[in-house]
Amino acid sequence: MQAAKVIKLGDKEVTIRELTVAQVKQIMAEINTKEYSGHILDALLDRAFPANALFLAIGIKEEDFDLDVPPSVLDGLYDAVIELNPSCAAMMERLVQAGSKRMESTSSPAS
């Protein structure tokens, strides 16, 4: 059974759900096949958790997500989504770290 939690996001209630393994696989497929080109939230907020995973956890399409909220409110949303999806969040963090290490190892030293 998927865990769920309802939080307030501004003046709206948002239901957050625990992602299934199949949903995490879908997120990774989008990222790996470059179907997912990133989102303003990925650049704005210092989170290793991609916005496409956030949208899936709250059951909303990217184009339907209301961006008319301050980043401080979104921090609370991310915290709640990550709280319900700690394994996915940890996996994303490991992937970001591995990518950073790979980038460091392939960059040529300055002469």
C-alpha positions as CSV (number, residue, x, y, z in Angstrom):
1,M,0.0,0.0,0.0
2,Q,1.4,3.4,-1.0
3,A,1.9,5.8,1.8
4,A,0.2,9.2,1.4
5,K,0.2,12.6,3.1
6,V,-1.8,15.7,2.7
7,I,-0.1,19.1,3.1
8,K,-1.0,22.7,2.6
9,L,0.7,24.5,-0.4
10,G,-0.3,28.1,-0.1
11,D,-4.1,28.0,0.1
12,K,-4.4,24.6,-1.5
13,E,-4.2,21.1,-0.2
14,V,-1.8,18.7,-2.0
15,T,-1.8,14.9,-1.6
16,I,1.7,13.4,-1.8
17,R,2.1,9.8,-2.5
18,E,5.0,7.4,-2.1
19,L,6.4,6.5,-5.5
20,T,6.4,2.9,-6.7
21,V,9.4,1.2,-8.1
22,A,7.7,1.3,-11.5
23,Q,7.3,5.1,-11.2
24,V,11.0,5.6,-10.2
25,K,11.9,3.5,-13.2
26,Q,9.8,5.8,-15.4
27,I,11.5,8.9,-13.9
28,M,14.9,7.4,-14.6
29,A,13.9,6.4,-18.2
30,E,12.8,10.0,-18.9
31,I,16.1,11.4,-17.6
32,N,18.3,8.8,-19.4
33,T,16.5,9.1,-22.7
34,K,16.6,12.9,-22.5
35,E,12.9,13.1,-22.7
36,Y,13.3,15.2,-19.6
37,S,15.2,18.4,-20.3
38,G,14.9,19.7,-16.8
39,H,12.6,22.2,-15.1
40,I,13.0,25.7,-13.6
41,L,12.5,24.0,-10.2
42,D,15.6,21.9,-10.8
43,A,17.7,25.0,-11.3
44,L,16.0,27.2,-8.6
45,L,16.0,24.8,-5.7
46,D,19.1,23.1,-4.3
47,R,17.6,19.6,-4.4
48,A,18.9,16.4,-6.1
49,F,15.2,15.3,-6.4
50,P,14.1,16.2,-10.0
51,A,10.9,18.1,-10.6
52,N,9.5,15.3,-12.8
53,A,9.6,13.0,-9.7
54,L,8.0,15.7,-7.6
55,F,5.2,16.1,-10.1
56,L,4.6,12.3,-10.2
57,A,4.5,12.1,-6.4
58,I,1.8,14.8,-6.2
59,G,-0.1,13.4,-9.2
60,I,0.1,16.5,-11.4
61,K,1.3,17.1,-14.9
62,E,4.2,19.5,-15.3
63,E,2.2,22.0,-17.3
64,D,-0.6,22.1,-14.6
65,F,1.8,22.9,-11.7
66,D,1.2,26.4,-10.4
67,L,4.5,28.3,-10.3
68,D,3.0,31.3,-8.7
69,V,4.4,30.5,-5.3
70,P,7.6,31.6,-3.5
71,P,10.5,29.2,-3.3
72,S,10.2,29.0,0.5
73,V,6.8,27.3,0.0
74,L,8.2,24.9,-2.5
75,D,10.9,23.9,0.0
76,G,8.2,22.6,2.3
77,L,6.7,20.7,-0.6
78,Y,10.0,19.1,-1.5
79,D,10.6,18.2,2.2
80,A,7.3,16.4,2.4
81,V,7.8,14.6,-0.9
82,I,11.3,13.5,0.2
83,E,10.0,12.4,3.6
84,L,7.6,10.0,1.8
85,N,10.2,9.0,-0.7
86,P,13.5,8.6,1.1
87,S,14.8,5.7,-1.0
88,C,14.2,7.6,-4.2
89,A,15.7,10.8,-2.8
90,A,18.8,8.9,-1.7
91,M,19.2,7.2,-5.1
92,M,18.9,10.6,-6.8
93,E,21.6,12.0,-4.5
94,R,23.9,9.1,-5.2
95,L,23.4,9.6,-9.0
96,V,24.2,13.3,-8.7
97,Q,27.4,12.5,-6.7
98,A,28.4,9.9,-9.2
99,G,27.8,12.2,-12.1
100,S,29.9,15.0,-10.4
101,K,32.8,12.5,-9.8
102,R,32.6,11.4,-13.4
103,M,32.7,15.0,-14.6
104,E,35.7,15.7,-12.3
105,S,37.6,12.7,-13.6
106,T,37.0,13.5,-17.2
107,S,38.0,17.1,-17.1
108,S,41.5,17.9,-18.2
109,P,43.8,19.6,-15.7
110,A,44.5,23.3,-16.4
111,S,48.0,23.9,-18.0
